[in-house]
Amino acid sequence: MTQLSPLQRLWLTETVRLREEHAGPLDDQEANRRARSSGGDLTQRLEHRALWLAERDGLLSALHHWLQGARLAVLVLAVLAVISGAGLAFAALGNGQTPVNVFWALGSLLGLNSILLLSWVLGLLLAGEHGASLGRVWLWLSDKLARDAKAAQLAPALLLLLQRRKLNRWALGALVNGLWLLAMLSALVMMLLLMATRRYGFIWETTLLGADAFVAATRALGALPNWLGFSVPTVEMILVSTDSSLYNNELVRQSWAIWLVGAVLIYGVIPRLLLYLFCRWRWKSGRNALQLDLNLPGYSQLRETLMPSSERLGVNDIAPEQLHTVQAGNTDLHTDGALIVAIELDDQHPWPPTLPATVKDAGILDSRESRQTLLEQMTRFPPARLAIACDPRRSPDRGSLALIGELARSAAQTRVWLLQAPPGQALDADRLSDWHTALKQLGLPFATSAPLNWLETGHD
């Protein structure tokens, strides 16, 4: 079975639970048997059962498609963030032909980011959640890019799983702050490139406020950057920046440029970086402690089935409407030896045939108990080669084909032996053709001659 991370195993288990909750119990007889044989506690058996059902029903491939879509969605949003950040810087500084109003430029670069940052923090502190629109866009885009109808069940299951420990806020928080961090870094880099290749002059203008207000605002905004080594314009530089004949002084221009870069770095980049790292830390620590809620009805109802107080044989489930495609030799367990078994033979077929010493006879499966006993044994000790003898005079009904499929999944290699008709009788051509069609759909090789040499040596 495909190697999955602990989170992905829990995720698929929750997806199967939701699917059964809305559509009813799945055909899980073989999955339950394999889960019981795998051992472990209830959580481990629930995961084993869910992963087997997910692989059988296509949910595992849907998960891989969804993850590919999620990564592509992150890449698309990251590219948009980089382009948006560069656009902010270019819009704030312009082409250098006209002087730059420093406070308009600072507001353009930090205004939207600061408002959304403040709303995110307040939502987290006051409501315990946050309406991360970027996070919802990412989930929507991930579903669209997955292009798998079964992947639509995965996002709700993931959100429900994460909400139990309120991890969704940290996962989406890391995404949102990470994208804004990219945007701010892109804006900062574009600012430096523009300032390095163009000549900018900086001014400030006002109608209502006095010069003292701008001096105080400039010094206040520059205090923290100045503490970290960024220079701040002096009072004289601030005052002369209102005069278009003086703002073009080289020292004044450089001082304003450094002040603007420091403000963007301190108030734009660093807060997003710290929040991103904080969300990542909370996400990783919470993810490692994530567990299934075994008190949910979907799990508690399986407790006796997966961890029975006494082992029971037999099944009471309704047969599935459609057989699932199987392939021989897909067991991950260690296989050894050769085994031959017959399904519902009558007295006209003597059994067993003369067998090599290395081939074991599993008898004739003619009852529910005998079938379950053999399946349980093969789950624990799967054979390397398995031959299944069938009487082609009988119709290939759904139950027989399902049994053949279950037997084949517990062996490394499987062949079906379609027995010859007893002396004086003939096989019905149409019925034999039905057997051939059904076995081809199951992906199992078949022949009318006894595969004894193959059982003994592994080749014909």
FENGIRA-V86808 format. One line per field, one symbol per residue. phi: phi as a letter, one per 30 degrees, with the letter a starting at -180 (. if undefined). burial: I if it has 16 or more other C-alpha atoms within 10 Angstrom, else O. A space follows every 50 residues. Layout:
# FENGIRA-V86808
phi->???
burial->???
This chain:
# FENGIRA-V86808
phi->.edbdedddddddddddddddccjeddbedddddddddijdddddddddd ddddddcidddddddddddddddddddddddddddddeddddcicidbdc dddddddddcddddddddddddddddcibaddddddddddddddddhbdd dddddeddddddddchddddddddddddddddddddddddedddddcbcc cbbbbaccccdddddddddddcddeddcjddbededddddddcddcddde ddedddddddddddddccddedddddddddddddddddcdbdddddedcd dcedddbddbdbcjbbdddddbdddbbdicdcddcaibbbbcchccddcd bdddcdddccccicdbbdddddddddddddbdddbbcccbcddddddddd dddedddddcbdbbbccdddddeibbdddddddddeddddddicdbaccd ddddddcjbd
burial->OOOOOOIOIIIIIIIIIIIOOOOOOIIOIIIIIIIIIOOOOIIIIIIIII IIIIOOOOIIIIIOIIIOIIIIIIOOIIOOIIOIIIIIIIOIIIOOOOII IIIIIIOIIIOOIIOOIOOIIOOIOOOOIIOIOIIOOIIOIIIIIIOIOI IIIIIOIIOIIIOOOIIIIIIIIIIIIIIIIIIIIIIIIIIIOIIOOOOI IIIIIOOOOOIOOIIOOIIOIIIOIIOOOIIIIOOOIIIIIIOOOOIIOO OIIIIIIIIIIIIIIIIIIOIIIOIIIOIIOIIOOIIOOIIIOOOOOIIO OIIOIIIOOOOOOOOOOOOOOOOOOIIIIOIOOOIOIIIIIIIOIOOOOO OOOOOOOOIIIOOIIOOOOIIIOIIIOIIIIIIIIIIIIIIIIOOIOOOO IIIIIIIIIIIIIIIIIIIIOOOOOOOOOOOIOOIIOIIOOIIIOIOOOI IIOOIIOOOO
